[in-house]
Amino acid sequence: MSGILPCKGCQRNFCQDHMIEHRQELEGDFQRVLSDRDLLYQQICSEISSTDPQAFDYITKWERKTIEKINMIADQARRQVRDVLDEKRLKVKQKYDQLSAELRQRKESSHFFEQDIERLSKTLEQVKLDYEHKDTTNTVTVKARTIDFDDILHITLNATTHVQQNQLFIGGTLLDDKEHQSKLNEFHGTPHQQWELIYKATRDGFAASNFHRRCDGKAIFDTLIHWVTRLTRLLEARVVKLETLKFTFYHEGLVSAN
């Protein structure tokens, strides 16, 4: 039939004027998808540098303790190397002290004879030889077990389940302040009442038909006037700001939290 145009998407037929309106609606729906895509991009970019303070704090503490432990082990190893290198020198010093003590004693008592002088002379020569050869000891070799630093820290991403039982306004982002949410429920009369977002103009469309499609048959119309009164009181009490009261409605119907 001339003048009737079919839509391959919804399988409906339109006249030329209505087809233009239908295409405009489709353009609006498509634009809303693009807008939601852009919002998602903003959220992803805003959270790309988000951090987990607990994880970073753990890494910092591990780093500090590991460095302290390595420094302590290194200092201990240095002392051991010095002790090994000084071992022969200390032995020479010990023999020297013993010889000096005997020489001092015999001089003070004048108790020495030819045999004593000869023996003391040989002992002194031996101490000299020991001292001259004290630096000919083998070099010190230090070995350490290889530490696989690439396999020390294991980092895994733990999925966090967001339990909706503690959320009062599910699906919405306007009332993200817990104090404001509690205050709204206080005016409603049910402190732990949960709400589900059923209509949002930027998501579902600004047309009246979109509003009715999402909200018809819901309990929202029974409490709309009630909520207008409540929100007016909130504005007067400066509990919420006017710009937070956007064209968004919640449907009461989820199980209240205990």
Secondary structure, DSSP 8 states (H G I E B T S, - for coil): -TTEEE-TTT--EEEHHHHHHHHHHHHHHHHHHHHHHHHHHHHHHHHTT---HHHHHHHHHHHHHHHHHHHHHHHHHHHHHHHHHHHHHHHHHHHHHHHHHHHHHHHHHT---HHHHHHHHHHHHHHHHHHHTGGGS-----------GGGT-----------GGG-SEET-SS---HHHHHHHHHHHT-TT--EEEEEEHHHH-SSHHHHHHHHTTSTHHHHHHHHHHHHHHHHHTTSS-GGG--SEEEEE-S----
